[in-house]
Amino acid sequence: MLKPKFTKNDIAAHIREQHRAFNKALESRLIRTGEEFVKEARETNTYRDQTGNLRSSIGYILTYNGNVIAGDFTNTASGDGASEAEKLANQLAAEHTKGYSLIVVAGMDYAAAVESRGLDVISGTSQVIEERLKKQIARIMNKR
C-alpha cells in the first residue's frame, strides 16, 4: 500500500504559494507596463505642449480589487497636469473594483480635442503597450 508523504494541507499551501507567485509576477509586469506607458507617451512628440500640463497629465494607476497598488503622476510642469491625471485615474478606478485594473490617462480635459486633430497624446502608446502586455502576460501564463 502506498502512503503519501504529504497532506491535503500541503497541497493547499502549495496552491496558495503558486497563486501568490503568479500575482506577484503579474503585478510586477503591470507596474513596469504602467511606467513604460508614462515614459513613452510623454516622449511622443506629435503636438506642442505650451504649458507642459498635457504631458504632465499622463499617468497610470494599478489597482487590485479596488485598492491602489502603484501609480505614477509625476508633475513635470508647474501646472495642474499631474493632479488632474490622478483625480481622473482615481475616478475610473472606483468603477473597477474586481481583479486587476491598469488605468492609463491623459488627465487634462482637452486631451481628447488634441487627439481629435490627429495628434497622438496617448492613443498610439496605448495600442503599442497593450500588444506588448498581451504577449508578456501570455509568457507569464505559460510559465505556470
Secondary structure, 3 states (H helix, E strand, C coil): CCCCCCCHHHHHHHHHHHHHHHHHHHHHHHHHHHHHHHHHHHHCCCCCCCCCHHHHCEEEEEEECCEEEEEECCCCCCCCHHHHHHHHHHHHHHCCCCCEEEEEEECCCCHHHHHHCCCCCCHHHHHHHHHHHHHHHHHHHHHC
